[in-house]
Amino acid sequence: MFLRILLLLLLALNLGVGVWLFLAPQPQAHAFAPTDPGVAELVLLSERDRGGDASAAELSTAPEPAADLRNDTCVSIGPFPTQADMRAALNSLTPLVPRIQYRDAHTTETRGFWVFLPAQPSREKALMLARALSNKGVRDYYVVTAGDQQNTISLGLFHEQANAQKRVNEIAALGFAPQQIARTEDLPVYWIDFAQHGSRPVDWRAHVNAQLNLRQQAVTCF
């Protein structure tokens, strides 16, 4: 009997709690701000780009009118021996011209002159020719023993061509047939191309290192 009454009491209690929860007012959810007060909301680039047509965006600088482009002339100055020289000139000229660019190139530079007797068919013949030079009183020579010029007899390296030619004449007067070639080296150089208004050419020499041996040449406009 007691257990039945206890069961009825628990059932009534559960029903009362259920009715109270059903009829009780529901608390409204508090909406939090996406950012703190005074802080701008973040916007993705993709969301920002959709806000307007990119083709309608205002240009940072006004394009040069077509009429002005037809009046432009383009020149190239160089060669600059080092990239540092080219960069310094580029920085000085950029504010003065409507368009500017640089490019790499290569040049062949003479590093001196070599006087020699041509390669002999064998080591023995090269030594025989060397002894003949020695018998004529020639002391400053060298028999090349390896490489592309093997069995060639070197008669000297000269910085000035006049000195090399003098050596050729001396050896030829002794009855030999010396030859002379220029020693060259392929070196990188740099050029700057820029556009200028035909009626207002740029005095570029006033803005570059005067010690550089530069020249100007016309190029197709870019």
Buried (B, 14 or more C-beta within 10 A) or exposed (E): EEEEEEEEEEEEEEEEEEEEEEEEEEEEEEEEEEEEEEEEEEEEEEEEEEEEEEEEEEEEEEEEEEEEBEEBBBBBBBBBBEBEBBBBBBEBBEEBBEBBEBEEEEEEEEEBBBBBBEBBEEEEEBBEBBEBBEEEEBEEBEBBEEEEBEBBBBBBBBEEEEBBBEBBEBBEEEEBEBEBEEEEEEEEBBBBBBBBBEEEEBEBEEBBEEEBEBEEEEBEBE
